[in-house]
């Protein structure tokens, strides 16, 4: 199989990243079926297109013809079988829980054609924890996009010990076809490249607040003004979701049992209060 053989892409999950991955693939000329168990999420994904693309057309990023074709190329459904039955390539962007992903990949293995490649957009869960739920582990790898996907043109492709070089190469080639720069990680490592750096920054920023040293907005000011970061860690956590930070930290802690991997008390508090960031209109900042 070669990248030229990919005609139909299935994206699982219509959340903030999933639907943007779907539209990104559609803009690259692929037939895309985006599926989610939530009809509300699918409706939001389509509402996003109605507001986002006209703005980008007015800025000259895409033409009306390009957007019209991309929307024509994209379909939405709650039926996983319908979305994946004729897919050549699958990108899973569901919740960051191993049990959910394993169940999905096991079901996908029964539905999708034998040649189809399965990738997970997980930012921390390596594909070796999922691949053996299928009968095609050599066709499974991580394909980690960044948020917002339609703007962030970088993707981490992680080749696990089970992943064939052919699968990794096709995934890298697909990144290029979709207008992204691919980073090929030839070994699995927790957090990959980008999130290893981000995790270190998050951990230190949360520690400083937990210890009463400084306020979140002050730390954001320090990193944006003194270190030149385009966005501070607390603003970024609000953007990606404080609930996601909590879930990832809890998954890691349950795996290692190391108290150092527990979520920060501040993140636990935000999660319990439902202050998940932009998606809930409140996090470390207010978005009313």
Secondary structure as GFF3:
##gff-version 3
##sequence-region A 1 288
A	DSSP	three_ten_helix	3	5	.	.	.	ID=ss1
A	DSSP	beta_strand	8	12	.	.	.	ID=ss2
A	DSSP	alpha_helix	18	27	.	.	.	ID=ss3
A	DSSP	beta_strand	31	35	.	.	.	ID=ss4
A	DSSP	alpha_helix	39	58	.	.	.	ID=ss5
A	DSSP	alpha_helix	64	73	.	.	.	ID=ss6
A	DSSP	beta_strand	74	77	.	.	.	ID=ss7
A	DSSP	alpha_helix	80	84	.	.	.	ID=ss8
A	DSSP	beta_strand	89	92	.	.	.	ID=ss9
A	DSSP	alpha_helix	98	111	.	.	.	ID=ss10
A	DSSP	beta_strand	117	120	.	.	.	ID=ss11
A	DSSP	three_ten_helix	127	129	.	.	.	ID=ss12
A	DSSP	three_ten_helix	131	133	.	.	.	ID=ss13
A	DSSP	three_ten_helix	137	139	.	.	.	ID=ss14
A	DSSP	beta_strand	140	144	.	.	.	ID=ss15
A	DSSP	beta_strand	154	158	.	.	.	ID=ss16
A	DSSP	alpha_helix	165	177	.	.	.	ID=ss17
A	DSSP	beta_strand	181	185	.	.	.	ID=ss18
A	DSSP	alpha_helix	194	210	.	.	.	ID=ss19
A	DSSP	alpha_helix	216	225	.	.	.	ID=ss20
A	DSSP	alpha_helix	233	240	.	.	.	ID=ss21
A	DSSP	alpha_helix	242	256	.	.	.	ID=ss22
A	DSSP	three_ten_helix	259	261	.	.	.	ID=ss23
A	DSSP	alpha_helix	265	273	.	.	.	ID=ss24
A	DSSP	three_ten_helix	278	280	.	.	.	ID=ss25
###
